[in-house]
Amino acid sequence: MRHFITGQRSGNVSPGSCERSPSQLEMLLRAKEIEAEYLQKEIGCLRNEVQSLTKEKQSLCDRYKEVYVELIGMKGRSELEIRDLREHLRLANAALQEGRRDT
């Protein structure tokens, strides 16, 4: 408790230096109270920031899922289109070969 009030560790203090006047102790206590209030506000700000970043992360994850699903759909459609174009090319080449044989 003495460490909290005086701001000093008991093992590092010489016997005569622990003595402080009541007004000094009141000032030190007030300073510690102000510091504690500041730290509480800082904790609140950090909690708010964590909450905000968590929401942002969730939003980005949701957007990633949407984009991923969209890309999977595009890939499927592209693969079908490629297959159809290859078949069309095969048929066109076959028709050209057939036309060359006829002439």
Biotite code that builds the C-alpha atoms (Angstrom):
import biotite.structure as struc

atoms = struc.array([
    struc.Atom([0.000, 0.000, 0.000], chain_id="A", res_id=1, res_name="MET", atom_name="CA", element="C"),
    struc.Atom([2.845, 2.356, 0.812], chain_id="A", res_id=2, res_name="ARG", atom_name="CA", element="C"),
    struc.Atom([4.239, 1.788, -2.684], chain_id="A", res_id=3, res_name="HIS", atom_name="CA", element="C"),
    struc.Atom([0.916, 2.841, -4.196], chain_id="A", res_id=4, res_name="PHE", atom_name="CA", element="C"),
    struc.Atom([0.637, 6.018, -2.129], chain_id="A", res_id=5, res_name="ILE", atom_name="CA", element="C"),
    struc.Atom([4.267, 7.138, -2.296], chain_id="A", res_id=6, res_name="THR", atom_name="CA", element="C"),
    struc.Atom([5.076, 5.851, -5.752], chain_id="A", res_id=7, res_name="GLY", atom_name="CA", element="C"),
    struc.Atom([8.218, 4.215, -4.371], chain_id="A", res_id=8, res_name="GLN", atom_name="CA", element="C"),
    struc.Atom([9.174, 0.625, -3.752], chain_id="A", res_id=9, res_name="ARG", atom_name="CA", element="C"),
    struc.Atom([9.824, -0.239, -0.147], chain_id="A", res_id=10, res_name="SER", atom_name="CA", element="C"),
    struc.Atom([13.103, -2.034, -0.916], chain_id="A", res_id=11, res_name="GLY", atom_name="CA", element="C"),
    struc.Atom([14.592, 0.971, -2.721], chain_id="A", res_id=12, res_name="ASN", atom_name="CA", element="C"),
    struc.Atom([13.808, 3.643, -0.136], chain_id="A", res_id=13, res_name="VAL", atom_name="CA", element="C"),
    struc.Atom([16.103, 4.875, 2.597], chain_id="A", res_id=14, res_name="SER", atom_name="CA", element="C"),
    struc.Atom([14.475, 5.070, 6.052], chain_id="A", res_id=15, res_name="PRO", atom_name="CA", element="C"),
    struc.Atom([14.239, 8.877, 6.194], chain_id="A", res_id=16, res_name="GLY", atom_name="CA", element="C"),
    struc.Atom([12.857, 9.446, 2.686], chain_id="A", res_id=17, res_name="SER", atom_name="CA", element="C"),
    struc.Atom([9.465, 7.717, 3.261], chain_id="A", res_id=18, res_name="CYS", atom_name="CA", element="C"),
    struc.Atom([8.232, 10.561, 5.398], chain_id="A", res_id=19, res_name="GLU", atom_name="CA", element="C"),
    struc.Atom([5.941, 12.877, 3.445], chain_id="A", res_id=20, res_name="ARG", atom_name="CA", element="C"),
    struc.Atom([3.623, 15.546, 4.666], chain_id="A", res_id=21, res_name="SER", atom_name="CA", element="C"),
    struc.Atom([-0.148, 15.042, 4.403], chain_id="A", res_id=22, res_name="PRO", atom_name="CA", element="C"),
    struc.Atom([-0.344, 17.741, 1.723], chain_id="A", res_id=23, res_name="SER", atom_name="CA", element="C"),
    struc.Atom([2.352, 15.983, -0.312], chain_id="A", res_id=24, res_name="GLN", atom_name="CA", element="C"),
    struc.Atom([0.476, 12.707, 0.040], chain_id="A", res_id=25, res_name="LEU", atom_name="CA", element="C"),
    struc.Atom([-2.781, 14.400, -0.991], chain_id="A", res_id=26, res_name="GLU", atom_name="CA", element="C"),
    struc.Atom([-1.093, 15.883, -4.070], chain_id="A", res_id=27, res_name="MET", atom_name="CA", element="C"),
    struc.Atom([0.431, 12.525, -4.941], chain_id="A", res_id=28, res_name="LEU", atom_name="CA", element="C"),
    struc.Atom([-2.918, 10.798, -4.431], chain_id="A", res_id=29, res_name="LEU", atom_name="CA", element="C"),
    struc.Atom([-4.655, 13.370, -6.646], chain_id="A", res_id=30, res_name="ARG", atom_name="CA", element="C"),
    struc.Atom([-1.981, 12.895, -9.316], chain_id="A", res_id=31, res_name="ALA", atom_name="CA", element="C"),
    struc.Atom([-2.508, 9.128, -9.169], chain_id="A", res_id=32, res_name="LYS", atom_name="CA", element="C"),
    struc.Atom([-6.292, 9.611, -9.395], chain_id="A", res_id=33, res_name="GLU", atom_name="CA", element="C"),
    struc.Atom([-5.870, 11.824, -12.461], chain_id="A", res_id=34, res_name="ILE", atom_name="CA", element="C"),
    struc.Atom([-3.542, 9.261, -14.001], chain_id="A", res_id=35, res_name="GLU", atom_name="CA", element="C"),
    struc.Atom([-6.068, 6.488, -13.274], chain_id="A", res_id=36, res_name="ALA", atom_name="CA", element="C"),
    struc.Atom([-8.864, 8.548, -14.884], chain_id="A", res_id=37, res_name="GLU", atom_name="CA", element="C"),
    struc.Atom([-6.703, 9.152, -17.936], chain_id="A", res_id=38, res_name="TYR", atom_name="CA", element="C"),
    struc.Atom([-5.914, 5.445, -18.202], chain_id="A", res_id=39, res_name="LEU", atom_name="CA", element="C"),
    struc.Atom([-9.626, 4.569, -17.878], chain_id="A", res_id=40, res_name="GLN", atom_name="CA", element="C"),
    struc.Atom([-10.414, 6.967, -20.733], chain_id="A", res_id=41, res_name="LYS", atom_name="CA", element="C"),
    struc.Atom([-7.580, 5.472, -22.769], chain_id="A", res_id=42, res_name="GLU", atom_name="CA", element="C"),
    struc.Atom([-8.974, 1.977, -22.138], chain_id="A", res_id=43, res_name="ILE", atom_name="CA", element="C"),
    struc.Atom([-12.397, 3.172, -23.305], chain_id="A", res_id=44, res_name="GLY", atom_name="CA", element="C"),
    struc.Atom([-10.917, 4.639, -26.484], chain_id="A", res_id=45, res_name="CYS", atom_name="CA", element="C"),
    struc.Atom([-9.008, 1.435, -27.173], chain_id="A", res_id=46, res_name="LEU", atom_name="CA", element="C"),
    struc.Atom([-12.154, -0.643, -26.623], chain_id="A", res_id=47, res_name="ARG", atom_name="CA", element="C"),
    struc.Atom([-14.028, 1.570, -29.081], chain_id="A", res_id=48, res_name="ASN", atom_name="CA", element="C"),
    struc.Atom([-11.213, 1.222, -31.593], chain_id="A", res_id=49, res_name="GLU", atom_name="CA", element="C"),
    struc.Atom([-11.197, -2.573, -31.219], chain_id="A", res_id=50, res_name="VAL", atom_name="CA", element="C"),
    struc.Atom([-14.975, -2.612, -31.677], chain_id="A", res_id=51, res_name="GLN", atom_name="CA", element="C"),
    struc.Atom([-14.714, -0.434, -34.783], chain_id="A", res_id=52, res_name="SER", atom_name="CA", element="C"),
    struc.Atom([-11.925, -2.560, -36.256], chain_id="A", res_id=53, res_name="LEU", atom_name="CA", element="C"),
    struc.Atom([-13.904, -5.728, -35.537], chain_id="A", res_id=54, res_name="THR", atom_name="CA", element="C"),
    struc.Atom([-16.900, -4.315, -37.426], chain_id="A", res_id=55, res_name="LYS", atom_name="CA", element="C"),
    struc.Atom([-14.639, -3.248, -40.287], chain_id="A", res_id=56, res_name="GLU", atom_name="CA", element="C"),
    struc.Atom([-13.054, -6.707, -40.385], chain_id="A", res_id=57, res_name="LYS", atom_name="CA", element="C"),
    struc.Atom([-16.494, -8.352, -40.518], chain_id="A", res_id=58, res_name="GLN", atom_name="CA", element="C"),
    struc.Atom([-17.562, -6.020, -43.309], chain_id="A", res_id=59, res_name="SER", atom_name="CA", element="C"),
    struc.Atom([-14.410, -6.820, -45.285], chain_id="A", res_id=60, res_name="LEU", atom_name="CA", element="C"),
    struc.Atom([-14.901, -10.564, -44.734], chain_id="A", res_id=61, res_name="CYS", atom_name="CA", element="C"),
    struc.Atom([-18.477, -10.294, -46.004], chain_id="A", res_id=62, res_name="ASP", atom_name="CA", element="C"),
    struc.Atom([-17.314, -8.343, -49.064], chain_id="A", res_id=63, res_name="ARG", atom_name="CA", element="C"),
    struc.Atom([-14.561, -10.906, -49.692], chain_id="A", res_id=64, res_name="TYR", atom_name="CA", element="C"),
    struc.Atom([-17.152, -13.707, -49.636], chain_id="A", res_id=65, res_name="LYS", atom_name="CA", element="C"),
    struc.Atom([-19.350, -11.801, -52.106], chain_id="A", res_id=66, res_name="GLU", atom_name="CA", element="C"),
    struc.Atom([-16.438, -11.196, -54.474], chain_id="A", res_id=67, res_name="VAL", atom_name="CA", element="C"),
    struc.Atom([-15.295, -14.813, -54.149], chain_id="A", res_id=68, res_name="TYR", atom_name="CA", element="C"),
    struc.Atom([-18.761, -16.129, -55.047], chain_id="A", res_id=69, res_name="VAL", atom_name="CA", element="C"),
    struc.Atom([-18.928, -13.699, -57.964], chain_id="A", res_id=70, res_name="GLU", atom_name="CA", element="C"),
    struc.Atom([-15.516, -14.822, -59.239], chain_id="A", res_id=71, res_name="LEU", atom_name="CA", element="C"),
    struc.Atom([-16.446, -18.494, -58.939], chain_id="A", res_id=72, res_name="ILE", atom_name="CA", element="C"),
    struc.Atom([-19.553, -17.779, -61.044], chain_id="A", res_id=73, res_name="GLY", atom_name="CA", element="C"),
    struc.Atom([-17.509, -15.876, -63.617], chain_id="A", res_id=74, res_name="MET", atom_name="CA", element="C"),
    struc.Atom([-15.003, -18.717, -63.783], chain_id="A", res_id=75, res_name="LYS", atom_name="CA", element="C"),
    struc.Atom([-17.772, -21.238, -64.394], chain_id="A", res_id=76, res_name="GLY", atom_name="CA", element="C"),
    struc.Atom([-19.344, -19.114, -67.129], chain_id="A", res_id=77, res_name="ARG", atom_name="CA", element="C"),
    struc.Atom([-15.941, -18.503, -68.731], chain_id="A", res_id=78, res_name="SER", atom_name="CA", element="C"),
    struc.Atom([-15.154, -22.221, -68.760], chain_id="A", res_id=79, res_name="GLU", atom_name="CA", element="C"),
    struc.Atom([-18.508, -22.943, -70.442], chain_id="A", res_id=80, res_name="LEU", atom_name="CA", element="C"),
    struc.Atom([-17.883, -20.207, -72.996], chain_id="A", res_id=81, res_name="GLU", atom_name="CA", element="C"),
    struc.Atom([-14.383, -21.549, -73.711], chain_id="A", res_id=82, res_name="ILE", atom_name="CA", element="C"),
    struc.Atom([-15.805, -25.046, -74.180], chain_id="A", res_id=83, res_name="ARG", atom_name="CA", element="C"),
    struc.Atom([-18.475, -23.714, -76.552], chain_id="A", res_id=84, res_name="ASP", atom_name="CA", element="C"),
    struc.Atom([-15.917, -21.671, -78.520], chain_id="A", res_id=85, res_name="LEU", atom_name="CA", element="C"),
    struc.Atom([-13.621, -24.690, -78.854], chain_id="A", res_id=86, res_name="ARG", atom_name="CA", element="C"),
    struc.Atom([-16.520, -26.761, -80.132], chain_id="A", res_id=87, res_name="GLU", atom_name="CA", element="C"),
    struc.Atom([-17.460, -23.989, -82.561], chain_id="A", res_id=88, res_name="HIS", atom_name="CA", element="C"),
    struc.Atom([-13.819, -23.783, -83.743], chain_id="A", res_id=89, res_name="LEU", atom_name="CA", element="C"),
    struc.Atom([-13.698, -27.559, -84.175], chain_id="A", res_id=90, res_name="ARG", atom_name="CA", element="C"),
    struc.Atom([-16.874, -27.499, -86.262], chain_id="A", res_id=91, res_name="LEU", atom_name="CA", element="C"),
    struc.Atom([-15.603, -24.545, -88.333], chain_id="A", res_id=92, res_name="ALA", atom_name="CA", element="C"),
    struc.Atom([-12.310, -26.331, -89.005], chain_id="A", res_id=93, res_name="ASN", atom_name="CA", element="C"),
    struc.Atom([-14.187, -29.499, -89.937], chain_id="A", res_id=94, res_name="ALA", atom_name="CA", element="C"),
    struc.Atom([-16.363, -27.498, -92.359], chain_id="A", res_id=95, res_name="ALA", atom_name="CA", element="C"),
    struc.Atom([-13.250, -25.921, -93.906], chain_id="A", res_id=96, res_name="LEU", atom_name="CA", element="C"),
    struc.Atom([-11.662, -29.337, -94.320], chain_id="A", res_id=97, res_name="GLN", atom_name="CA", element="C"),
    struc.Atom([-14.874, -30.635, -95.889], chain_id="A", res_id=98, res_name="GLU", atom_name="CA", element="C"),
    struc.Atom([-14.961, -27.628, -98.260], chain_id="A", res_id=99, res_name="GLY", atom_name="CA", element="C"),
    struc.Atom([-11.368, -28.241, -99.358], chain_id="A", res_id=100, res_name="ARG", atom_name="CA", element="C"),
    struc.Atom([-12.125, -31.855, -100.142], chain_id="A", res_id=101, res_name="ARG", atom_name="CA", element="C"),
    struc.Atom([-15.074, -30.863, -102.314], chain_id="A", res_id=102, res_name="ASP", atom_name="CA", element="C"),
    struc.Atom([-12.993, -28.519, -104.489], chain_id="A", res_id=103, res_name="THR", atom_name="CA", element="C"),
])
